[in-house]
Amino acid sequence: MTKKLSKEQQKIALEGATERPFSSPLNYEKRAGIYYCASCHTELFSSDAKYDSGSGWPSFFKPAKKEIIGTSTDYDIGYERVEVHCNNCGAHLGHVFEDGPKPTGLRYCINGAVLDFKPD
């Protein structure tokens, strides 16, 4: 990790915790811009790929670059999920599901606490 994180950010990024649904101000962010990893400031998602999934977490249908998002299998809640993390620093970001919109059909369900948003 390269940036000092808050206690909440540490629990999410380092321990795989999840923020409360609908608690992130980024759920309501509508401006054009870029979403960066809060830990290492790597570009993760563009506002062009953001949509309201109704899930309670900022959601995107694709990363800015496919190779910047890493995945692993997670069984923490009793069934298989695909965890996503920043390939640059390893920070846990959230999960990806196959119930998203076209064109990818993916929903990257991301904890807003581990994102930094910079408007255009």
Secondary structure, DSSP 8 states (H G I E B T S, - for coil): --S---HHHHHHHHH-----TT--GGGG--SSEEEEETTT--EEEEGGGEE--SSSS-EESS-SSGGGEEEEEE-TTSS-EEEEEETTT--EEEEEES---TTT--EEEE-GGGEEEEE-
